[in-house]
Amino acid sequence: MLVQRECMDSITFKSDTVLSDVHMYTPNIRHLMVRLNAVGQPEHTMDTTLEDVGKQVWRGAFLLADYIWNNSYLFRDCTVLELGAGTGMTSIVMATVAKTIYCTDVGEDLLNMCERNIIVNKHIYEAAGSEIKVRELDWLRDDLCTDTKNPYCWSEEEIAHMYDHTDVLLAADVFYDDDLTDAFFQTIYRILSNLKNPSTIYLSVEKRLNFTLRKMDVTCDAYDHFRLCLADLENICDGRTKFIVEPIKSSFPQFLSYERVEQLELWKIIAEPFKSNAQQ
């Protein structure tokens, strides 16, 4: 563990894009979003449009990265599928221990940025001999993109490999829109139903408080919907897959610099083949 800590202390993330510092822990400094404007110059804003959320780094990604580093034995030599990878930071961290990572999102501009980030940060994981494949995975589609005109399409061999070998799925702070949350859970159910191996899903989420005029109160609507989806998944009785949902305590050491607020949560979903009473 000492060697691992020393290695982590020396890690520096690099990027040729301007990422958000809104979830970096900088005490006594105003938190501002940073993004590129139409002419490529950085601009600051206190809000982010839905189309830009994948181009920011959010606290949930840092929390999940910390968990991976603290529990590297869980991911050693695994095949991992990350959904909604955004900047690719969590996939980069996972590549320090896992064997193959399918780093997925949607939108060519976002995937271009993600791939550039992975290339310039290869120094972090290259000693592990891991491979990160950036691919498109659209939660609103039932199939994987195999259109060769898309630079981030899947080959038939990759699809077969992903279904035959994936045993870990990840998603960091992607639950901010109810329709997309529904699409996410439909996607993982579809993928899990086709995986050859039992698998574990790790999800990070931040409970964001908002005042709504409709309810005239502070609510956490996106988080509440996420919890409903978790409950629905656990209650599925399809005779094929059993889902066990568990919260993970965030008491593990913090290696990355961010504010670990109490609203940050980690969840684990264990997906295993359903066993009837006769099989048991």
C-alpha positions as CSV (number, residue, x, y, z in Angstrom):
1,M,0.0,0.0,0.0
2,L,2.9,2.3,0.7
3,V,4.2,1.9,-2.9
4,Q,0.7,2.6,-4.2
5,R,0.4,5.8,-2.1
6,E,3.8,7.0,-3.3
7,C,2.7,6.3,-6.9
8,M,-0.5,8.3,-6.4
9,D,1.3,11.2,-4.8
10,S,3.4,11.6,-8.0
11,I,0.4,11.5,-10.4
12,T,-0.4,14.7,-12.4
13,F,-3.4,14.8,-14.7
14,K,-2.9,16.7,-17.9
15,S,-5.5,18.1,-20.3
16,D,-5.5,20.1,-23.5
17,T,-9.0,21.3,-22.8
18,V,-10.3,23.6,-20.0
19,L,-12.2,21.6,-17.4
20,S,-14.4,22.7,-14.6
21,D,-13.0,23.6,-11.2
22,V,-16.5,23.9,-9.7
23,H,-15.9,20.6,-7.8
24,M,-12.3,21.1,-6.9
25,Y,-11.6,21.8,-3.3
26,T,-10.2,25.3,-3.1
27,P,-11.1,26.8,0.3
28,N,-11.9,30.5,0.4
29,I,-11.8,30.8,-3.4
30,R,-15.0,31.4,-5.4
31,H,-15.9,28.3,-7.4
32,L,-16.4,28.9,-11.1
33,M,-17.1,26.7,-14.1
34,V,-14.6,27.1,-16.9
35,R,-15.2,26.1,-20.5
36,L,-14.2,27.1,-24.0
37,N,-16.3,29.6,-25.9
38,A,-17.0,29.5,-29.7
39,V,-13.5,30.9,-30.6
40,G,-11.6,28.6,-28.3
41,Q,-11.0,31.0,-25.4
42,P,-11.8,30.1,-21.8
43,E,-14.9,31.6,-20.3
44,H,-16.2,31.4,-16.7
45,T,-19.8,30.8,-15.8
46,M,-21.7,29.7,-12.7
47,D,-24.0,27.3,-14.6
48,T,-23.6,24.6,-17.2
49,T,-26.0,23.6,-20.0
50,L,-27.1,20.0,-20.2
51,E,-25.1,19.6,-23.5
52,D,-21.9,20.6,-21.7
53,V,-22.1,18.6,-18.5
54,G,-20.0,15.7,-19.9
55,K,-17.2,18.2,-20.6
56,Q,-16.9,19.1,-16.9
57,V,-15.2,17.2,-14.1
58,W,-17.7,16.6,-11.2
59,R,-17.1,15.6,-7.6
60,G,-18.7,12.1,-8.1
61,A,-15.8,11.2,-10.5
62,F,-13.3,12.1,-7.9
63,L,-15.1,10.1,-5.2
64,L,-15.3,7.0,-7.5
65,A,-11.6,7.4,-8.4
66,D,-10.7,7.5,-4.7
67,Y,-12.7,4.3,-4.1
68,I,-10.9,2.6,-7.0
69,W,-7.5,3.5,-5.6
70,N,-8.4,2.4,-2.1
71,N,-9.8,-0.9,-3.3
72,S,-7.6,-1.7,-6.3
73,Y,-7.7,-5.5,-5.5
74,L,-11.4,-5.5,-6.5
75,F,-10.5,-4.4,-10.0
76,R,-7.3,-6.2,-10.7
77,D,-7.2,-7.5,-14.3
78,C,-10.9,-6.8,-14.8
79,T,-12.7,-5.8,-18.0
80,V,-14.6,-2.6,-17.2
81,L,-17.4,-0.7,-18.9
82,E,-17.8,3.0,-18.0
83,L,-21.0,4.7,-19.0
84,G,-21.2,8.5,-19.4
85,A,-17.4,8.8,-19.0
86,G,-17.3,12.4,-20.0
87,T,-13.7,13.6,-19.6
88,G,-12.4,10.0,-19.2
89,M,-10.9,10.7,-15.8
90,T,-12.4,7.7,-14.0
91,S,-11.5,5.4,-16.8
92,I,-7.9,6.6,-16.6
93,V,-7.8,5.9,-12.9
94,M,-9.3,2.5,-13.4
95,A,-6.7,1.7,-16.1
96,T,-4.0,1.7,-13.3
97,V,-5.4,-1.7,-12.1
98,A,-7.9,-3.1,-14.7
99,K,-7.0,-4.9,-17.9
100,T,-9.4,-3.5,-20.5
101,I,-11.7,-0.4,-20.1
102,Y,-14.4,0.5,-22.5
103,C,-14.8,4.2,-21.9
104,T,-18.1,5.3,-23.4
105,D,-20.3,8.3,-23.9
106,V,-22.1,9.9,-26.8
107,G,-21.3,12.8,-29.2
108,E,-18.2,13.0,-31.4
109,D,-16.9,16.3,-29.9
110,L,-17.1,14.9,-26.4
111,L,-15.5,11.6,-27.4
112,N,-12.7,13.5,-29.2
113,M,-12.0,15.4,-26.0
114,C,-12.1,12.2,-23.9
115,E,-9.7,10.4,-26.2
116,R,-7.3,13.4,-26.1
117,N,-7.4,13.4,-22.3
118,I,-6.6,9.6,-22.3
119,I,-3.7,10.0,-24.7
120,V,-2.1,12.9,-22.8
121,N,-2.6,11.0,-19.5
122,K,-1.2,7.7,-20.6
123,H,1.7,8.1,-18.3
124,I,-0.6,7.4,-15.4
125,Y,-1.5,3.9,-16.5
126,E,0.9,2.7,-19.1
127,A,3.1,0.8,-16.6
128,A,0.0,-1.4,-15.9
129,G,-0.2,-2.5,-19.5
130,S,-3.9,-1.7,-19.7
131,E,-6.0,-0.7,-22.7
132,I,-8.7,2.0,-22.8
133,K,-11.0,1.9,-25.8
134,V,-13.2,5.0,-26.3
135,R,-16.5,4.0,-27.8
136,E,-19.9,5.5,-28.4
137,L,-22.7,4.2,-26.2
138,D,-26.0,6.0,-26.6
139,W,-28.5,5.2,-23.8
140,L,-31.4,6.2,-26.1
141,R,-30.5,3.4,-28.5
142,D,-31.1,-0.3,-28.1
143,D,-28.0,-1.3,-30.0
144,L,-24.3,-0.5,-30.0
145,C,-23.0,1.7,-32.9
146,T,-21.3,-0.4,-35.6
147,D,-21.4,2.3,-38.3
148,T,-17.8,2.5,-39.6
149,K,-18.4,6.1,-40.5
150,N,-18.4,6.8,-36.8
151,P,-14.7,6.9,-35.5
152,Y,-16.0,5.6,-32.2
153,C,-18.0,2.6,-33.5
154,W,-17.7,-0.9,-32.0
155,S,-16.3,-3.8,-34.0
156,E,-18.1,-7.1,-33.8
157,E,-15.0,-8.5,-32.0
158,E,-15.2,-5.7,-29.3
159,I,-18.9,-6.3,-28.8
160,A,-18.3,-10.0,-28.3
161,H,-15.4,-9.3,-26.0
162,M,-17.3,-6.8,-23.9
163,Y,-20.2,-9.2,-23.3
164,D,-18.0,-12.2,-22.7
165,H,-15.6,-10.5,-20.3
166,T,-17.0,-7.4,-18.6
167,D,-17.4,-7.9,-14.8
168,V,-17.4,-4.3,-13.6
169,L,-19.5,-1.3,-14.7
170,L,-19.0,2.3,-13.6
171,A,-20.9,5.6,-13.8
172,A,-19.9,8.8,-12.1
173,D,-22.5,11.5,-11.4
174,V,-24.7,11.1,-14.4
175,F,-28.0,11.3,-12.7
176,Y,-29.2,14.9,-13.2
177,D,-32.1,14.4,-15.7
178,D,-35.0,12.0,-15.1
179,D,-35.4,10.9,-18.7
180,L,-31.6,10.2,-19.0
181,T,-31.7,8.4,-15.6
182,D,-34.5,6.1,-16.9
183,A,-32.5,5.5,-20.1
184,F,-29.4,4.7,-18.1
185,F,-31.1,2.0,-16.0
186,Q,-32.7,0.5,-19.1
187,T,-29.3,0.4,-20.7
188,I,-27.5,-1.3,-17.8
189,Y,-30.4,-3.8,-17.5
190,R,-30.1,-4.6,-21.2
191,I,-26.3,-5.0,-21.0
192,L,-26.3,-7.0,-17.7
193,S,-28.9,-9.4,-19.2
194,N,-26.4,-10.2,-21.9
195,L,-23.2,-10.4,-19.9
196,K,-21.6,-13.8,-19.6
197,N,-20.1,-13.2,-16.1
198,P,-21.7,-12.0,-12.8
199,S,-20.9,-8.3,-12.5
200,T,-20.8,-5.4,-10.1
201,I,-21.9,-1.9,-10.9
202,Y,-20.4,1.1,-9.0
203,L,-22.4,4.4,-9.1
204,S,-21.5,7.8,-7.7
205,V,-24.2,10.4,-7.2
206,E,-24.4,13.8,-5.6
207,K,-27.7,14.8,-3.9
208,R,-28.2,18.3,-5.2
209,L,-30.6,20.5,-3.3
210,N,-32.8,22.9,-5.3
211,F,-35.6,25.3,-4.4
212,T,-38.6,24.7,-6.6
213,L,-41.5,27.2,-7.0
214,R,-43.8,24.2,-7.8
215,K,-43.3,22.8,-4.3
216,M,-42.2,26.0,-2.6
217,D,-39.6,23.9,-0.9
218,V,-36.0,22.6,-1.2
219,T,-36.1,19.3,-3.0
220,C,-33.7,16.7,-4.5
221,D,-35.9,15.6,-7.4
222,A,-33.1,14.1,-9.6
223,Y,-31.7,12.2,-6.6
224,D,-35.2,11.0,-5.5
225,H,-35.8,9.7,-9.1
226,F,-32.4,7.9,-9.0
227,R,-33.4,6.2,-5.7
228,L,-36.7,5.1,-7.2
229,C,-34.8,3.6,-10.2
230,L,-32.5,1.7,-7.8
231,A,-35.5,0.3,-6.0
232,D,-37.2,-0.7,-9.2
233,L,-34.0,-2.5,-10.4
234,E,-33.7,-4.4,-7.1
235,N,-37.4,-5.5,-7.3
236,I,-37.1,-6.9,-10.9
237,C,-38.2,-10.5,-11.0
238,D,-37.4,-11.6,-14.5
239,G,-36.2,-15.1,-13.5
240,R,-32.8,-14.4,-15.0
241,T,-30.9,-11.9,-13.0
242,K,-31.0,-11.0,-9.3
243,F,-29.9,-7.4,-8.3
244,I,-28.6,-6.6,-4.9
245,V,-28.3,-2.9,-4.1
246,E,-26.0,-1.6,-1.3
247,P,-24.7,1.8,-0.3
248,I,-20.9,2.1,0.2
249,K,-19.7,4.2,3.1
250,S,-17.4,7.1,2.0
251,S,-15.0,6.6,4.9
252,F,-12.0,5.6,2.8
253,P,-9.0,7.9,2.5
254,Q,-9.1,10.8,0.1
255,F,-6.2,11.1,-2.4
256,L,-7.6,13.6,-4.8
257,S,-8.2,17.3,-4.1
258,Y,-12.0,18.0,-3.9
259,E,-14.6,18.8,-1.2
260,R,-16.1,15.5,-0.1
261,V,-19.4,16.8,1.0
262,E,-22.0,14.6,2.8
263,Q,-24.3,14.8,-0.2
264,L,-21.8,12.6,-2.2
265,E,-22.8,9.0,-2.3
266,L,-21.5,5.7,-3.7
267,W,-23.7,2.7,-4.5
268,K,-22.9,-0.8,-5.5
269,I,-25.2,-3.1,-7.5
270,I,-24.4,-6.8,-7.6
271,A,-25.9,-8.6,-10.6
272,E,-25.8,-12.4,-10.4
273,P,-27.8,-15.2,-12.2
274,F,-31.1,-15.9,-10.6
275,K,-31.3,-19.2,-8.8
276,S,-34.6,-21.0,-8.3
277,N,-35.4,-22.9,-5.2
278,A,-34.7,-26.1,-7.1
279,Q,-31.3,-24.9,-8.2
280,Q,-30.4,-23.8,-4.6
